[in-house]
Amino acid sequence: MQLNLIASILLVCNFVEALDVKVVELSYELGPETLFYPGSPPFVLTILHRGITGAYWFELNKFEAGEHVGTHLDAPSHFSEGKLRMHEIPMEKLIGPGVIIDVKDKVEGNPDFKVSIGDIIAWEMKHKKIPECAIVIMNSGWGKNYPNKALTFGTPTPEDPSTFHYPGWHTETVDWLIKTRHVCVVGTDTPSNDPGDSTSFPVHQTLGAANVPGLENVANLDSVPESGSTIYVAPIKLKDGSGAQARVFATFSNVGKHEYYQEL
């Protein structure tokens, strides 16, 4: 399986050169402005050496951060005991057809919006049935707020989670995606797959129980078509981790759509 995966990645690299294929960055850089949920350690880069050493230039740094800062992947174990930790997530589950659920119009004036099953059905009526092992991401337009902490968390007091307001997934929608469409990753352009006003994080619990990773703080979703892309999620392979920072990107042809999508 891993040899097939490597072969597919090499094919993608060749297609980028040979065809009219676009690559879009979907992750935020890690740095001083990286956002983090209250209680999580922030990202800190410490320069150990940067300069001439003998006859050559040499740089060496160290960094510290909580697992769940910036663009990152939640392992199922994050909210479900005994489920997959970061190093146990199969690589083939982190590459899949991209499904972008655009709900920007519905979020306008309703920061506590939750993606419904009806929103998914509407997407399928427009684009055909969601394929197996899709990477399904909500595009609420919230990325325009990043990295402004108050705007991203939807509150003038971003240190207090009880005041948060930002959109997310409805629990029954995520459960439906897992059981009927067998998705491999569920993601969002907000700080959490659960909406900001959640106190018990049922979406996290549902994803964890089903061994489905969750992707958060996804960037640049307006640059990716709603259907027809392939999304790649490349998190750090952190031993026993409950999450990790991820480099996420999408590829798609400017000529035509991939043949992932099935008739309803």
N, C-alpha and C positions, 0 to 999 in steps of 0.2 A: 504493500500500500504506500509506504513512504517513497519507494523508488518511482511509483507512478506519480506521486505528488511532485517530486523533484523534476520529473520529466515535464509535467504540466507547467511548472514555473519557467523552465527553460523555453518551452513553446511560447509562453506569454512574452518572454523577452524577445524572441525572434519575431513575433507578431508585431510588437511595438515598432520594430525597425522596418519590417516588410509591409505592414498595412497602415492604414490611417487610424491608429489606436491612440487614445488619449489616456494619460495616467493622472489621477487627481489625488492629491494629499488630503487625508481625512483626519489628521491628528494635529493637535496643538503642540508647539515646541515646549520642552521643559525648561523653565527658567524662573527668574524672580517673580514673574506675574502669574505663574501656574496656580490655578485655583484648587482648593482642597476643602473637603467637608469638615466642619468643626469637630475637633477631637483628633483629626489626622495630622501627623507631623507634616510640615510644609517641605517643599523641595528646596534643598540647599546644595549648591556646588562650591566646593573648596578647591582652590588652585594649590596644588602641592609643588609644582615646578612649571615655569613657563619662561624659557629663555635659552641662551647659548650654554651648552655643556661641552667643554672641550672644543671640538671642531664641528659640532653640529647643533641644530636646534632641537629642543626636546620639550614636550608638554606632558604633564601628568596631573590628573585631577581625581578627586573622589566626590561622590554625591550621596546625599541622604534624602529620603522621602518616605512617606507612607505609601502603602501599596495602591491606594485608591485616590491618587491625585492626577489632575490633568486628564488627557485622553487615556482611558484604562479599561481593562477587561476584569470583570468580577468572575472569579471561579465559582462554581456551584457551591463549594464549601463555605463561601462567604456567609450564607444564611441557611445552610442545611448541613447538619452533622452527618459525617460519613460519606459525603459526596466528593466529587472530583476536586482536587487541588490543582494549582496552576501547572505543575509539571506533569500531571496526569491527563490533561486535556489533549485528545488526539489532534494532530495537526490537520488532518483532513476535515475536521469539524470547523476549522477556522478560515476556510476558503469556500466561497459559495456565491450563487447568483444574488445580486443585490436587489433588494426590494425597498424602495424609499417611499414611505407613506407621508405625503405632503398634507399637513393639516394647518398650515399657516393661517388660512382664512378663519378657521374655527377657533384658533388660539387668540386671535385679535379680540381684546376685551374680555377674555376668559382665561386668565393665567393658570387656573386650576383644571384645565381641560384634560380629559383622559381619552386616549384612542379607543374607539369602540369596535366591535365586530363589524358593525355596519360600515365603518371606514375601510375595513379590510375588504369587504365584499365589493364596495364601490371601486377600490383599486383593481380587483380582479375583473370586474365588468369592463373596465377600461383596458386592462393589460393581459388578460388571461390568468389562469390559475397559478398561484404561487408554487414554484417548483420545490422538490425535496431539498432539504439542507440549505435553505435560503438564509441569507443574513438580512434580517428585516429591521429597518431603522426608521424611527419617527423623525420627520423633518418639521419641527414646529416653528422654525425661523429664530429659535432662541440663540443660535450661534452669533447673531449680531450683537449680543450683550457681552460676550466673552472678550477680554478678561475682567470686565467691570464687575466687581464682587457683588455690589448691591443689586445691580440689574440682573446678574446671572441667578442669584438666589431669590430675586423678587422681593426684596425687603430692605429697608434702611438699616436693619440690624442683622447683618449676615452672620454674626456670631451666635445668633439664637435660632436654632432649627424650628422652633414652634411658630416662627413668623414667616417661614418660607412659602413662596408661591411661584411655582413653575409647572408646566405641563408634563404629563407622563403617560404611561400605559394603564389601561383598565385591567384589573386582574383576570377577569373572565376572557378578555381578548387574548392575553398572553397564553392562558390555559388552552384556548381554542387553537391558537397557532401551533402550540406544541402537539396537541392531540390529533388535529386534523390535517395540518400542513407539515408537520415534522421538521420544523425550522431548527437550525443549528445555533444561531445567535440572535438575540433580540437587543436592539440598541436605541440610543437616543442622543439628541444634540443638547440635552440638558444635563445637570449634575447627577441625575438619578433616573432610573427607569420607573421608579415610583414617583408620582407627582409630589411637589414640594410640601403639600399639607398632610402627607401621610405620616402616621406615627408608628405603624406596625410593619411597614414595608412588605405588604402581601405579594407584590410582583417579584421582589427579590426572593421571597420564600418559595413562590411557585416555580420560578426558574431553577433555583437550587435543587428543589425536590426532584425535578425532571432531568437534572444534570445538564442543563442548558446554560452556557455562559451569558453574561450580560455586558454590553458595551456602553460606555458612558462618556459624555463630553466629546461627541463626534463633530468634527469641523467640516466646513465647506460643502454641505449637502446640496446647496443650490447649484453646484457645479457638476452634479451627477444626475443622469436621467432617472426617472422613477422606476424604469425597468430596463433591462438590457446590459447591465454592468456585471462585472465580477468584483467582489469585495474580498480583500485580503486583510486578515487581522494577525499581526505578528507581535504578541506579547513576550516579555521576558519569561524565560522558562525557570521560574522561581520555585525552588524545592520547597514543598509544603506551603506555598503561598496561597492566600485567599484572594489575591488579585495582583495585577501588575500593570505598569505602564505599557502601552502598545503603540506601535507604528501601524497605522491603518491607511490603506489606499484602495482606490477603485480603478479598474480599467474598463474601457468600453470602446467599441468601434464607432467612428463618425460616419461609417457607411451604412451599417444596418445593425439590427439587434441580434444578440445571441439566440440560439434555438433552445434555451432552457424552458421557455414558457409554454404551457400546455393549454389546450382549449378547455373551457369549463364544461 
